[in-house]
Amino acid sequence: MTDRRQFLGATAAASGFFAFGPGSLVPRTATRLDPDRLPDVGSAPKPLRLLILGGTGLTGPHQVRYALARGHTVTVFNRGRRNERLPKGVEELKGDRAARQVDALKGRDWDVVVDNPTSLPFWVKDAASILKGHAGQYVFISTISVYDAAGQQSITEESPLLEYRDGDPLAVTQEQFSKDVETLYGRMKTASEREASKWFGNQTTIIRPGLIVGPGDGSFRFGYWPYRIDKGGEILAPGDGTDSIQIIDTRDLAEWTVRMAENGTFGTFNACGPRASMTMAEQLYGIRGTISGDRDIRFTWVPADFLASHQVTPWGEMPTWLPRSEPEHVISKTSNVRAIAAGLTFRSLAISAVDSLTWLQALAETTRAQVIKNAGLSEEKEKTVLAAWHQRATR
Ligand SMILES: NC(=O)c1ccc[n+]([C@@H]2O[C@H](COP(=O)([O-])OP(=O)(O)OC[C@H]3O[C@@H](n4cnc5c(N)ncnc54)[C@H](OP(=O)(O)O)[C@@H]3O)[C@@H](O)[C@H]2O)c1
């Protein structure tokens, strides 16, 4: 499913969240992200020395702040391209894994390594070969895109994985990957998971998130809905509302990742929310319920085949949604039972929605305009498709 792959393959770019906007019934949780204002979560039983590869992307900053609040010592490793300030006390090491510059990791010891941004197995090899014997746990952030979903009835951690069959995955270069992200994203994550396990054996933790949402997600693959619903009027909604969807708030993912390090939990885990299943209608009406005021907000549910005949793409133009006729729809029903047993918790949909909207509203105008273009239907196309749907229905 090209569009889903494209979107799951893309990385989020924007970061930072600021003042809270009007128009919401939900109490603010994401006010201006002062890097030094840590969440009030209490100390962990034992402080850890944590190395976070990445640490300034979408989930990294939440890992960093949560880890500090729990009393851990944090080192991050990245190229230093993001301009947000790191919280006080965080050590930053610089290097470029794509260019195989990882020497800054040499000669140091950590309790746990969290590997956030890896897309190619050689990234793991380069880091893990240095860190082997110098860290007690390697937490690898993978993706549910590793699953070979077509033809499956359900997805658990044991479901079949996409495999790279064109040679040694360690030989796949950055250039090859960039040219064919859609095909290679899941396959290279599978191979990267194996590379992590090769070096760290049973001290490896593999976390496979579904769609990561919340403040800071510039891909707009969930944020479109709070944004669109907040605008009001007649809203094109996909299918009949009963298709299931899954999302995970970046903060739930980040905090749980740190707790997995604290608990020394090893193995493979899907990280998908919410706790129980959620349909598209539950998602959209749930978000609608967070919007205050008496403005007109109406959903018009348009069947999947009509949307397809009007070139409205699932996932891309109708974010979070895959029709049940799509063979990969099963990925929206990925089991999270194992992760919940290992302590994964979930913020409410309302919090994710309101904080996503608040973050968007606080962006500089040009950045906001760019983010809005990243996913969802354009205003014009929505109008055109709705008009065609009404015309057809009245014939
Ligand atoms: N977004 C989703 O919906 C989704 C869904 C499932 C799984 N995932 C996975 O979840 C992870 C998400 O991580 P994320 O979004 O927080 O981060 P990310 O965007 O994947 O990575 C960003 C971090 O990695 C650093 N980085 C990027 N390229 C680097 C390089 N060549 N060398 C060294 N550091 C580099 C960045 O800092 P600099 O730019 O300064 O180097 C930044 O700290 C990814 O592995 C993704 O595949 C995402």
The ligand as an SDF file (V2000), in Angstrom:
LIG
                    3D

 48 52  0  0  0  0  0  0  0  0999 V2000
    6.6030    8.7480   13.0310 N   0  0  0  0  0  0  0  0  0  0  0  0
    5.9090    7.6260   13.0900 C   0  0  0  0  0  0  0  0  0  0  0  0
    4.6630    7.6150   12.9820 O   0  0  0  0  0  0  0  0  0  0  0  0
    6.6310    6.3380   13.3010 C   0  0  0  0  0  0  0  0  0  0  0  0
    5.8940    5.1550   13.3230 C   0  0  0  0  0  0  0  0  0  0  0  0
    6.5500    3.9830   13.6090 C   0  0  0  0  0  0  0  0  0  0  0  0
    7.9140    3.9750   13.8790 C   0  0  0  0  0  0  0  0  0  0  0  0
    8.6160    5.1340   13.8210 N   0  0  0  0  0  0  0  0  0  0  0  0
   10.0550    5.0980   14.1410 C   0  0  0  0  0  0  0  0  0  0  0  0
   10.2230    5.7850   15.3690 O   0  0  0  0  0  0  0  0  0  0  0  0
   11.4700    6.4670   15.3630 C   0  0  0  0  0  0  0  0  0  0  0  0
   11.0360    7.8950   15.5450 C   0  0  0  0  0  0  0  0  0  0  0  0
   12.0070    8.6340   16.0040 O   0  0  0  0  0  0  0  0  0  0  0  0
   11.8590   10.1950   16.0300 P   0  0  0  0  0  0  0  0  0  0  0  0
   10.7760   10.6240   15.1070 O   0  0  0  0  0  0  0  0  0  0  0  0
   11.8020   10.6220   17.4060 O   0  0  0  0  0  0  0  0  0  0  0  0
   13.2020   10.5660   15.4640 O   0  0  0  0  0  0  0  0  0  0  0  0
   13.7220   10.6150   14.0170 P   0  0  0  0  0  0  0  0  0  0  0  0
   13.0870   11.7550   13.3270 O   0  0  0  0  0  0  0  0  0  0  0  0
   13.6810    9.3000   13.3740 O   0  0  0  0  0  0  0  0  0  0  0  0
   15.2210   10.9320   14.3720 O   0  0  0  0  0  0  0  0  0  0  0  0
   15.5710   12.1790   14.7370 C   0  0  0  0  0  0  0  0  0  0  0  0
   16.7500   12.1540   15.7180 C   0  0  0  0  0  0  0  0  0  0  0  0
   17.8470   11.4300   15.2060 O   0  0  0  0  0  0  0  0  0  0  0  0
   18.9470   12.3140   14.9560 C   0  0  0  0  0  0  0  0  0  0  0  0
   19.5630   11.9140   13.6930 N   0  0  0  0  0  0  0  0  0  0  0  0
   18.9560   11.9230   12.4740 C   0  0  0  0  0  0  0  0  0  0  0  0
   19.8300   11.5490   11.5310 N   0  0  0  0  0  0  0  0  0  0  0  0
   21.0060   11.3000   12.1570 C   0  0  0  0  0  0  0  0  0  0  0  0
   22.2840   10.9000   11.7140 C   0  0  0  0  0  0  0  0  0  0  0  0
   22.5560   10.7010   10.4210 N   0  0  0  0  0  0  0  0  0  0  0  0
   23.2660   10.7220   12.6280 N   0  0  0  0  0  0  0  0  0  0  0  0
   23.0340   10.9630   13.9410 C   0  0  0  0  0  0  0  0  0  0  0  0
   21.8220   11.3450   14.4250 N   0  0  0  0  0  0  0  0  0  0  0  0
   20.8260   11.5220   13.5360 C   0  0  0  0  0  0  0  0  0  0  0  0
   18.3070   13.7010   14.9140 C   0  0  0  0  0  0  0  0  0  0  0  0
   19.1740   14.7670   15.2570 O   0  0  0  0  0  0  0  0  0  0  0  0
   20.0190   15.5430   14.1140 P   0  0  0  0  0  0  0  0  0  0  0  0
   19.0720   15.8710   13.0040 O   0  0  0  0  0  0  0  0  0  0  0  0
   20.5850   16.7300   14.8160 O   0  0  0  0  0  0  0  0  0  0  0  0
   21.0770   14.5800   13.6910 O   0  0  0  0  0  0  0  0  0  0  0  0
   17.2270   13.5500   15.9660 C   0  0  0  0  0  0  0  0  0  0  0  0
   17.7730   13.6380   17.2640 O   0  0  0  0  0  0  0  0  0  0  0  0
   12.1170    6.2080   14.0250 C   0  0  0  0  0  0  0  0  0  0  0  0
   12.9800    5.1140   14.1160 O   0  0  0  0  0  0  0  0  0  0  0  0
   10.9320    5.8010   13.1320 C   0  0  0  0  0  0  0  0  0  0  0  0
   11.3090    4.9120   12.1200 O   0  0  0  0  0  0  0  0  0  0  0  0
    7.9940    6.3250   13.5290 C   0  0  0  0  0  0  0  0  0  0  0  0
  1  2  1  0
  2  3  2  0
  2  4  1  0
  4  5  1  0
  4 48  2  0
  5  6  2  0
  6  7  1  0
  7  8  2  0
  8  9  1  0
  8 48  1  0
  9 10  1  0
  9 46  1  0
 10 11  1  0
 11 12  1  0
 11 44  1  0
 12 13  1  0
 13 14  1  0
 14 15  2  0
 14 16  1  0
 14 17  1  0
 17 18  1  0
 18 19  2  0
 18 20  1  0
 18 21  1  0
 21 22  1  0
 22 23  1  0
 23 24  1  0
 23 42  1  0
 24 25  1  0
 25 26  1  0
 25 36  1  0
 26 27  1  0
 26 35  1  0
 27 28  2  0
 28 29  1  0
 29 30  1  0
 29 35  2  0
 30 31  1  0
 30 32  2  0
 32 33  1  0
 33 34  2  0
 34 35  1  0
 36 37  1  0
 36 42  1  0
 37 38  1  0
 38 39  2  0
 38 40  1  0
 38 41  1  0
 42 43  1  0
 44 45  1  0
 44 46  1  0
 46 47  1  0
M  CHG  2   8   1  16  -1
M  END
$$$$
